[in-house]
Amino acid sequence: MKIKVKFIGFQKEEGFVEIERNKRYVDLLNKLDINPETVVVVKDGLPVPVDDEIEEGEIKVIRVISGG
């Protein structure tokens, strides 16, 4: 299936990614070479756990910045 991915806080272009059905968001992030601990995945305006199964549609991958 194809997933539209928008990146916020990255130097990456938005686009479509082909991924097998029954995969999880963590699998998609690994395929994109993104550390799951450094981002929040948002679908339909709500954050989703990276271990949830991927649903068709559009997601945003938002880089989390922390510091102290």
PDB file of N, CA, C and O in Angstrom:
ATOM      1  N   MET A   1       0.844  -1.170   0.000  1.00  0.00           N
ATOM      2  CA  MET A   1       0.000   0.000   0.000  1.00  0.00           C
ATOM      3  C   MET A   1       0.888   1.231   0.000  1.00  0.00           C
ATOM      4  O   MET A   1       2.048   1.168   0.409  1.00  0.00           O
ATOM      5  N   LYS A   2       0.347   2.347  -0.457  1.00  0.00           N
ATOM      6  CA  LYS A   2       1.088   3.600  -0.488  1.00  0.00           C
ATOM      7  C   LYS A   2       0.623   4.506   0.642  1.00  0.00           C
ATOM      8  O   LYS A   2      -0.572   4.659   0.894  1.00  0.00           O
ATOM      9  N   ILE A   3       1.604   5.103   1.314  1.00  0.00           N
ATOM     10  CA  ILE A   3       1.341   6.037   2.401  1.00  0.00           C
ATOM     11  C   ILE A   3       1.950   7.376   2.012  1.00  0.00           C
ATOM     12  O   ILE A   3       3.110   7.433   1.606  1.00  0.00           O
ATOM     13  N   LYS A   4       1.180   8.454   2.131  1.00  0.00           N
ATOM     14  CA  LYS A   4       1.737   9.788   1.907  1.00  0.00           C
ATOM     15  C   LYS A   4       2.375  10.249   3.210  1.00  0.00           C
ATOM     16  O   LYS A   4       1.749  10.207   4.269  1.00  0.00           O
ATOM     17  N   VAL A   5       3.628  10.688   3.120  1.00  0.00           N
ATOM     18  CA  VAL A   5       4.374  11.081   4.308  1.00  0.00           C
ATOM     19  C   VAL A   5       4.835  12.523   4.163  1.00  0.00           C
ATOM     20  O   VAL A   5       5.485  12.881   3.181  1.00  0.00           O
ATOM     21  N   LYS A   6       4.493  13.349   5.152  1.00  0.00           N
ATOM     22  CA  LYS A   6       4.990  14.725   5.241  1.00  0.00           C
ATOM     23  C   LYS A   6       5.975  14.770   6.399  1.00  0.00           C
ATOM     24  O   LYS A   6       5.748  14.162   7.445  1.00  0.00           O
ATOM     25  N   PHE A   7       7.061  15.490   6.205  1.00  0.00           N
ATOM     26  CA  PHE A   7       8.102  15.594   7.231  1.00  0.00           C
ATOM     27  C   PHE A   7       8.138  17.011   7.782  1.00  0.00           C
ATOM     28  O   PHE A   7       8.134  17.982   7.026  1.00  0.00           O
ATOM     29  N   ILE A   8       8.172  17.121   9.101  1.00  0.00           N
ATOM     30  CA  ILE A   8       8.277  18.427   9.759  1.00  0.00           C
ATOM     31  C   ILE A   8       9.523  18.394  10.629  1.00  0.00           C
ATOM     32  O   ILE A   8       9.669  17.537  11.501  1.00  0.00           O
ATOM     33  N   GLY A   9      10.425  19.347  10.374  1.00  0.00           N
ATOM     34  CA  GLY A   9      11.678  19.401  11.109  1.00  0.00           C
ATOM     35  C   GLY A   9      12.783  18.599  10.457  1.00  0.00           C
ATOM     36  O   GLY A   9      13.820  18.358  11.076  1.00  0.00           O
ATOM     37  N   PHE A  10      12.581  18.180   9.215  1.00  0.00           N
ATOM     38  CA  PHE A  10      13.550  17.399   8.455  1.00  0.00           C
ATOM     39  C   PHE A  10      13.893  18.123   7.158  1.00  0.00           C
ATOM     40  O   PHE A  10      13.158  19.003   6.709  1.00  0.00           O
ATOM     41  N   GLN A  11      14.999  17.744   6.576  1.00  0.00           N
ATOM     42  CA  GLN A  11      15.364  18.212   5.240  1.00  0.00           C
ATOM     43  C   GLN A  11      14.947  17.154   4.229  1.00  0.00           C
ATOM     44  O   GLN A  11      15.722  16.803   3.339  1.00  0.00           O
ATOM     45  N   LYS A  12      13.734  16.648   4.360  1.00  0.00           N
ATOM     46  CA  LYS A  12      13.222  15.612   3.461  1.00  0.00           C
ATOM     47  C   LYS A  12      11.992  16.146   2.749  1.00  0.00           C
ATOM     48  O   LYS A  12      11.219  16.925   3.306  1.00  0.00           O
ATOM     49  N   GLU A  13      11.829  15.718   1.524  1.00  0.00           N
ATOM     50  CA  GLU A  13      10.664  16.089   0.724  1.00  0.00           C
ATOM     51  C   GLU A  13       9.500  15.158   1.068  1.00  0.00           C
ATOM     52  O   GLU A  13       9.694  13.963   1.288  1.00  0.00           O
ATOM     53  N   GLU A  14       8.290  15.720   1.110  1.00  0.00           N
ATOM     54  CA  GLU A  14       7.128  14.855   1.305  1.00  0.00           C
ATOM     55  C   GLU A  14       6.956  13.990   0.068  1.00  0.00           C
ATOM     56  O   GLU A  14       7.382  14.356  -1.028  1.00  0.00           O
ATOM     57  N   GLY A  15       6.332  12.850   0.256  1.00  0.00           N
ATOM     58  CA  GLY A  15       6.121  11.956  -0.877  1.00  0.00           C
ATOM     59  C   GLY A  15       5.375  10.710  -0.454  1.00  0.00           C
ATOM     60  O   GLY A  15       4.865  10.609   0.662  1.00  0.00           O
ATOM     61  N   PHE A  16       5.326   9.771  -1.370  1.00  0.00           N
ATOM     62  CA  PHE A  16       4.640   8.509  -1.112  1.00  0.00           C
ATOM     63  C   PHE A  16       5.666   7.421  -0.849  1.00  0.00           C
ATOM     64  O   PHE A  16       6.723   7.372  -1.478  1.00  0.00           O
ATOM     65  N   VAL A  17       5.332   6.552   0.094  1.00  0.00           N
ATOM     66  CA  VAL A  17       6.189   5.416   0.434  1.00  0.00           C
ATOM     67  C   VAL A  17       5.365   4.151   0.270  1.00  0.00           C
ATOM     68  O   VAL A  17       4.233   4.067   0.746  1.00  0.00           O
ATOM     69  N   GLU A  18       5.936   3.185  -0.397  1.00  0.00           N
ATOM     70  CA  GLU A  18       5.280   1.888  -0.576  1.00  0.00           C
ATOM     71  C   GLU A  18       5.681   0.990   0.590  1.00  0.00           C
ATOM     72  O   GLU A  18       6.867   0.833   0.883  1.00  0.00           O
ATOM     73  N   ILE A  19       4.684   0.402   1.254  1.00  0.00           N
ATOM     74  CA  ILE A  19       4.951  -0.496   2.387  1.00  0.00           C
ATOM     75  C   ILE A  19       3.931  -1.627   2.368  1.00  0.00           C
ATOM     76  O   ILE A  19       2.784  -1.441   1.962  1.00  0.00           O
ATOM     77  N   GLU A  20       4.364  -2.790   2.811  1.00  0.00           N
ATOM     78  CA  GLU A  20       3.475  -3.952   2.841  1.00  0.00           C
ATOM     79  C   GLU A  20       2.367  -3.750   3.873  1.00  0.00           C
ATOM     80  O   GLU A  20       2.539  -3.039   4.863  1.00  0.00           O
ATOM     81  N   ARG A  21       1.244  -4.383   3.620  1.00  0.00           N
ATOM     82  CA  ARG A  21       0.147  -4.351   4.589  1.00  0.00           C
ATOM     83  C   ARG A  21       0.568  -5.081   5.863  1.00  0.00           C
ATOM     84  O   ARG A  21       1.492  -5.894   5.845  1.00  0.00           O
ATOM     85  N   ASN A  22      -0.108  -4.788   6.952  1.00  0.00           N
ATOM     86  CA  ASN A  22       0.141  -5.398   8.269  1.00  0.00           C
ATOM     87  C   ASN A  22       1.482  -5.009   8.872  1.00  0.00           C
ATOM     88  O   ASN A  22       1.944  -5.666   9.805  1.00  0.00           O
ATOM     89  N   LYS A  23       2.112  -3.966   8.368  1.00  0.00           N
ATOM     90  CA  LYS A  23       3.341  -3.450   8.971  1.00  0.00           C
ATOM     91  C   LYS A  23       2.965  -2.376   9.978  1.00  0.00           C
ATOM     92  O   LYS A  23       1.841  -1.876   9.978  1.00  0.00           O
ATOM     93  N   ARG A  24       3.900  -2.033  10.824  1.00  0.00           N
ATOM     94  CA  ARG A  24       3.685  -1.028  11.864  1.00  0.00           C
ATOM     95  C   ARG A  24       4.435   0.249  11.511  1.00  0.00           C
ATOM     96  O   ARG A  24       5.337   0.250  10.673  1.00  0.00           O
ATOM     97  N   TYR A  25       4.040   1.335  12.170  1.00  0.00           N
ATOM     98  CA  TYR A  25       4.691   2.617  11.885  1.00  0.00           C
ATOM     99  C   TYR A  25       6.188   2.556  12.161  1.00  0.00           C
ATOM    100  O   TYR A  25       6.964   3.220  11.474  1.00  0.00           O
ATOM    101  N   VAL A  26       6.605   1.779  13.146  1.00  0.00           N
ATOM    102  CA  VAL A  26       8.031   1.634  13.430  1.00  0.00           C
ATOM    103  C   VAL A  26       8.748   1.021  12.225  1.00  0.00           C
ATOM    104  O   VAL A  26       9.891   1.382  11.943  1.00  0.00           O
ATOM    105  N   ASP A  27       8.099   0.105  11.515  1.00  0.00           N
ATOM    106  CA  ASP A  27       8.689  -0.492  10.321  1.00  0.00           C
ATOM    107  C   ASP A  27       8.875   0.562   9.227  1.00  0.00           C
ATOM    108  O   ASP A  27       9.890   0.578   8.530  1.00  0.00           O
ATOM    109  N   LEU A  28       7.884   1.434   9.089  1.00  0.00           N
ATOM    110  CA  LEU A  28       7.975   2.520   8.109  1.00  0.00           C
ATOM    111  C   LEU A  28       9.113   3.472   8.465  1.00  0.00           C
ATOM    112  O   LEU A  28       9.886   3.871   7.593  1.00  0.00           O
ATOM    113  N   LEU A  29       9.219   3.834   9.732  1.00  0.00           N
ATOM    114  CA  LEU A  29      10.292   4.730  10.160  1.00  0.00           C
ATOM    115  C   LEU A  29      11.659   4.097   9.916  1.00  0.00           C
ATOM    116  O   LEU A  29      12.583   4.770   9.460  1.00  0.00           O
ATOM    117  N   ASN A  30      11.788   2.824  10.214  1.00  0.00           N
ATOM    118  CA  ASN A  30      13.053   2.129   9.960  1.00  0.00           C
ATOM    119  C   ASN A  30      13.382   2.115   8.473  1.00  0.00           C
ATOM    120  O   ASN A  30      14.538   2.293   8.089  1.00  0.00           O
ATOM    121  N   LYS A  31      12.378   1.905   7.642  1.00  0.00           N
ATOM    122  CA  LYS A  31      12.571   1.923   6.193  1.00  0.00           C
ATOM    123  C   LYS A  31      13.057   3.304   5.725  1.00  0.00           C
ATOM    124  O   LYS A  31      13.843   3.406   4.783  1.00  0.00           O
ATOM    125  N   LEU A  32      12.580   4.359   6.391  1.00  0.00           N
ATOM    126  CA  LEU A  32      12.973   5.728   6.049  1.00  0.00           C
ATOM    127  C   LEU A  32      14.269   6.149   6.748  1.00  0.00           C
ATOM    128  O   LEU A  32      14.711   7.289   6.607  1.00  0.00           O
ATOM    129  N   ASP A  33      14.875   5.224   7.502  1.00  0.00           N
ATOM    130  CA  ASP A  33      16.113   5.481   8.246  1.00  0.00           C
ATOM    131  C   ASP A  33      15.925   6.608   9.265  1.00  0.00           C
ATOM    132  O   ASP A  33      16.762   7.501   9.391  1.00  0.00           O
ATOM    133  N   ILE A  34      14.785   6.539   9.999  1.00  0.00           N
ATOM    134  CA  ILE A  34      14.457   7.524  11.034  1.00  0.00           C
ATOM    135  C   ILE A  34      14.351   6.789  12.363  1.00  0.00           C
ATOM    136  O   ILE A  34      13.641   5.789  12.471  1.00  0.00           O
ATOM    137  N   ASN A  35      15.058   7.286  13.372  1.00  0.00           N
ATOM    138  CA  ASN A  35      15.001   6.702  14.709  1.00  0.00           C
ATOM    139  C   ASN A  35      13.624   6.989  15.313  1.00  0.00           C
ATOM    140  O   ASN A  35      13.269   8.154  15.493  1.00  0.00           O
ATOM    141  N   PRO A  36      12.838   5.949  15.629  1.00  0.00           N
ATOM    142  CA  PRO A  36      11.491   6.152  16.174  1.00  0.00           C
ATOM    143  C   PRO A  36      11.449   6.940  17.485  1.00  0.00           C
ATOM    144  O   PRO A  36      10.417   7.521  17.821  1.00  0.00           O
ATOM    145  N   GLU A  37      12.554   6.964  18.222  1.00  0.00           N
ATOM    146  CA  GLU A  37      12.594   7.677  19.499  1.00  0.00           C
ATOM    147  C   GLU A  37      12.759   9.181  19.331  1.00  0.00           C
ATOM    148  O   GLU A  37      12.684   9.924  20.310  1.00  0.00           O
ATOM    149  N   THR A  38      12.985   9.640  18.095  1.00  0.00           N
ATOM    150  CA  THR A  38      13.225  11.071  17.854  1.00  0.00           C
ATOM    151  C   THR A  38      12.065  11.764  17.155  1.00  0.00           C
ATOM    152  O   THR A  38      12.173  12.936  16.795  1.00  0.00           O
ATOM    153  N   VAL A  39      10.946  11.049  16.958  1.00  0.00           N
ATOM    154  CA  VAL A  39       9.835  11.621  16.199  1.00  0.00           C
ATOM    155  C   VAL A  39       8.495  11.282  16.839  1.00  0.00           C
ATOM    156  O   VAL A  39       8.388  10.399  17.690  1.00  0.00           O
ATOM    157  N   VAL A  40       7.478  12.018  16.397  1.00  0.00           N
ATOM    158  CA  VAL A  40       6.086  11.706  16.700  1.00  0.00           C
ATOM    159  C   VAL A  40       5.398  11.501  15.362  1.00  0.00           C
ATOM    160  O   VAL A  40       5.560  12.304  14.443  1.00  0.00           O
ATOM    161  N   VAL A  41       4.633  10.430  15.256  1.00  0.00           N
ATOM    162  CA  VAL A  41       3.862  10.164  14.042  1.00  0.00           C
ATOM    163  C   VAL A  41       2.437  10.651  14.291  1.00  0.00           C
ATOM    164  O   VAL A  41       1.823  10.310  15.302  1.00  0.00           O
ATOM    165  N   VAL A  42       1.918  11.453  13.357  1.00  0.00           N
ATOM    166  CA  VAL A  42       0.575  12.028  13.492  1.00  0.00           C
ATOM    167  C   VAL A  42      -0.276  11.579  12.311  1.00  0.00           C
ATOM    168  O   VAL A  42       0.134  11.700  11.157  1.00  0.00           O
ATOM    169  N   LYS A  43      -1.463  11.059  12.610  1.00  0.00           N
ATOM    170  CA  LYS A  43      -2.430  10.663  11.577  1.00  0.00           C
ATOM    171  C   LYS A  43      -3.765  11.276  11.935  1.00  0.00           C
ATOM    172  O   LYS A  43      -4.242  11.131  13.061  1.00  0.00           O
ATOM    173  N   ASP A  44      -4.366  11.956  10.985  1.00  0.00           N
ATOM    174  CA  ASP A  44      -5.665  12.608  11.192  1.00  0.00           C
ATOM    175  C   ASP A  44      -5.626  13.570  12.379  1.00  0.00           C
ATOM    176  O   ASP A  44      -6.603  13.700  13.117  1.00  0.00           O
ATOM    177  N   GLY A  45      -4.487  14.242  12.555  1.00  0.00           N
ATOM    178  CA  GLY A  45      -4.359  15.246  13.599  1.00  0.00           C
ATOM    179  C   GLY A  45      -4.070  14.716  14.987  1.00  0.00           C
ATOM    180  O   GLY A  45      -3.968  15.491  15.938  1.00  0.00           O
ATOM    181  N   LEU A  46      -3.937  13.396  15.118  1.00  0.00           N
ATOM    182  CA  LEU A  46      -3.683  12.789  16.429  1.00  0.00           C
ATOM    183  C   LEU A  46      -2.400  11.960  16.398  1.00  0.00           C
ATOM    184  O   LEU A  46      -2.128  11.274  15.413  1.00  0.00           O
ATOM    185  N   PRO A  47      -1.608  12.021  17.476  1.00  0.00           N
ATOM    186  CA  PRO A  47      -0.408  11.176  17.520  1.00  0.00           C
ATOM    187  C   PRO A  47      -0.805   9.702  17.610  1.00  0.00           C
ATOM    188  O   PRO A  47      -1.791   9.346  18.256  1.00  0.00           O
ATOM    189  N   VAL A  48      -0.019   8.862  16.950  1.00  0.00           N
ATOM    190  CA  VAL A  48      -0.271   7.424  17.004  1.00  0.00           C
ATOM    191  C   VAL A  48       0.974   6.719  17.535  1.00  0.00           C
ATOM    192  O   VAL A  48       2.092   7.136  17.231  1.00  0.00           O
ATOM    193  N   PRO A  49       0.799   5.668  18.317  1.00  0.00           N
ATOM    194  CA  PRO A  49       1.948   4.899  18.786  1.00  0.00           C
ATOM    195  C   PRO A  49       2.669   4.254  17.602  1.00  0.00           C
ATOM    196  O   PRO A  49       2.028   3.785  16.661  1.00  0.00           O
ATOM    197  N   VAL A  50       3.991   4.231  17.652  1.00  0.00           N
ATOM    198  CA  VAL A  50       4.750   3.682  16.530  1.00  0.00           C
ATOM    199  C   VAL A  50       4.555   2.177  16.383  1.00  0.00           C
ATOM    200  O   VAL A  50       4.880   1.614  15.338  1.00  0.00           O
ATOM    201  N   ASP A  51       4.027   1.516  17.416  1.00  0.00           N
ATOM    202  CA  ASP A  51       3.790   0.083  17.289  1.00  0.00           C
ATOM    203  C   ASP A  51       2.374  -0.244  16.798  1.00  0.00           C
ATOM    204  O   ASP A  51       1.993  -1.413  16.744  1.00  0.00           O
ATOM    205  N   ASP A  52       1.590   0.789  16.439  1.00  0.00           N
ATOM    206  CA  ASP A  52       0.277   0.567  15.817  1.00  0.00           C
ATOM    207  C   ASP A  52       0.465   0.121  14.369  1.00  0.00           C
ATOM    208  O   ASP A  52       1.453   0.460  13.718  1.00  0.00           O
ATOM    209  N   GLU A  53      -0.507  -0.648  13.884  1.00  0.00           N
ATOM    210  CA  GLU A  53      -0.480  -1.075  12.489  1.00  0.00           C
ATOM    211  C   GLU A  53      -0.778   0.125  11.582  1.00  0.00           C
ATOM    212  O   GLU A  53      -1.624   0.962  11.897  1.00  0.00           O
ATOM    213  N   ILE A  54      -0.076   0.190  10.470  1.00  0.00           N
ATOM    214  CA  ILE A  54      -0.237   1.306   9.535  1.00  0.00           C
ATOM    215  C   ILE A  54      -1.610   1.252   8.880  1.00  0.00           C
ATOM    216  O   ILE A  54      -2.081   0.191   8.470  1.00  0.00           O
ATOM    217  N   GLU A  55      -2.244   2.424   8.790  1.00  0.00           N
ATOM    218  CA  GLU A  55      -3.504   2.563   8.063  1.00  0.00           C
ATOM    219  C   GLU A  55      -3.240   3.410   6.833  1.00  0.00           C
ATOM    220  O   GLU A  55      -2.372   4.282   6.845  1.00  0.00           O
ATOM    221  N   GLU A  56      -3.993   3.152   5.769  1.00  0.00           N
ATOM    222  CA  GLU A  56      -3.830   3.940   4.546  1.00  0.00           C
ATOM    223  C   GLU A  56      -4.144   5.397   4.815  1.00  0.00           C
ATOM    224  O   GLU A  56      -4.912   5.726   5.719  1.00  0.00           O
ATOM    225  N   GLY A  57      -3.547   6.259   4.025  1.00  0.00           N
ATOM    226  CA  GLY A  57      -3.814   7.678   4.160  1.00  0.00           C
ATOM    227  C   GLY A  57      -2.534   8.474   4.224  1.00  0.00           C
ATOM    228  O   GLY A  57      -1.519   8.113   3.628  1.00  0.00           O
ATOM    229  N   GLU A  58      -2.605   9.567   4.962  1.00  0.00           N
ATOM    230  CA  GLU A  58      -1.482  10.492   5.069  1.00  0.00           C
ATOM    231  C   GLU A  58      -1.033  10.595   6.518  1.00  0.00           C
ATOM    232  O   GLU A  58      -1.851  10.641   7.437  1.00  0.00           O
ATOM    233  N   ILE A  59       0.279  10.631   6.704  1.00  0.00           N
ATOM    234  CA  ILE A  59       0.817  10.839   8.050  1.00  0.00           C
ATOM    235  C   ILE A  59       1.811  11.989   8.015  1.00  0.00           C
ATOM    236  O   ILE A  59       2.330  12.363   6.963  1.00  0.00           O
ATOM    237  N   LYS A  60       2.059  12.533   9.195  1.00  0.00           N
ATOM    238  CA  LYS A  60       3.117  13.517   9.372  1.00  0.00           C
ATOM    239  C   LYS A  60       4.133  12.915  10.333  1.00  0.00           C
ATOM    240  O   LYS A  60       3.773  12.337  11.358  1.00  0.00           O
ATOM    241  N   VAL A  61       5.388  13.057   9.991  1.00  0.00           N
ATOM    242  CA  VAL A  61       6.472  12.636  10.874  1.00  0.00           C
ATOM    243  C   VAL A  61       7.120  13.902  11.387  1.00  0.00           C
ATOM    244  O   VAL A  61       7.742  14.647  10.629  1.00  0.00           O
ATOM    245  N   ILE A  62       6.972  14.142  12.688  1.00  0.00           N
ATOM    246  CA  ILE A  62       7.435  15.389  13.293  1.00  0.00           C
ATOM    247  C   ILE A  62       8.652  15.106  14.163  1.00  0.00           C
ATOM    248  O   ILE A  62       8.589  14.303  15.094  1.00  0.00           O
ATOM    249  N   ARG A  63       9.758  15.770  13.851  1.00  0.00           N
ATOM    250  CA  ARG A  63      10.973  15.604  14.661  1.00  0.00           C
ATOM    251  C   ARG A  63      10.776  16.289  16.005  1.00  0.00           C
ATOM    252  O   ARG A  63      10.338  17.438  16.070  1.00  0.00           O
ATOM    253  N   VAL A  64      11.100  15.577  17.069  1.00  0.00           N
ATOM    254  CA  VAL A  64      10.987  16.088  18.424  1.00  0.00           C
ATOM    255  C   VAL A  64      12.340  16.643  18.845  1.00  0.00           C
ATOM    256  O   VAL A  64      13.366  15.975  18.708  1.00  0.00           O
ATOM    257  N   ILE A  65      12.335  17.853  19.353  1.00  0.00           N
ATOM    258  CA  ILE A  65      13.562  18.487  19.814  1.00  0.00           C
ATOM    259  C   ILE A  65      13.452  18.657  21.318  1.00  0.00           C
ATOM    260  O   ILE A  65      12.465  19.190  21.824  1.00  0.00           O
ATOM    261  N   SER A  66      14.471  18.201  22.024  1.00  0.00           N
ATOM    262  CA  SER A  66      14.451  18.329  23.476  1.00  0.00           C
ATOM    263  C   SER A  66      15.787  18.886  23.940  1.00  0.00           C
ATOM    264  O   SER A  66      16.793  18.819  23.235  1.00  0.00           O
ATOM    265  N   GLY A  67      15.766  19.409  25.084  1.00  0.00           N
ATOM    266  CA  GLY A  67      16.987  19.972  25.636  1.00  0.00           C
ATOM    267  C   GLY A  67      16.727  20.496  27.036  1.00  0.00           C
ATOM    268  O   GLY A  67      15.619  20.376  27.559  1.00  0.00           O
ATOM    269  N   GLY A  68      17.719  21.056  27.617  1.00  0.00           N
ATOM    270  CA  GLY A  68      17.490  21.481  28.979  1.00  0.00           C
ATOM    271  C   GLY A  68      18.273  22.659  29.381  1.00  0.00           C
ATOM    272  O   GLY A  68      18.163  23.115  30.519  1.00  0.00           O
TER     273      GLY A  68
END
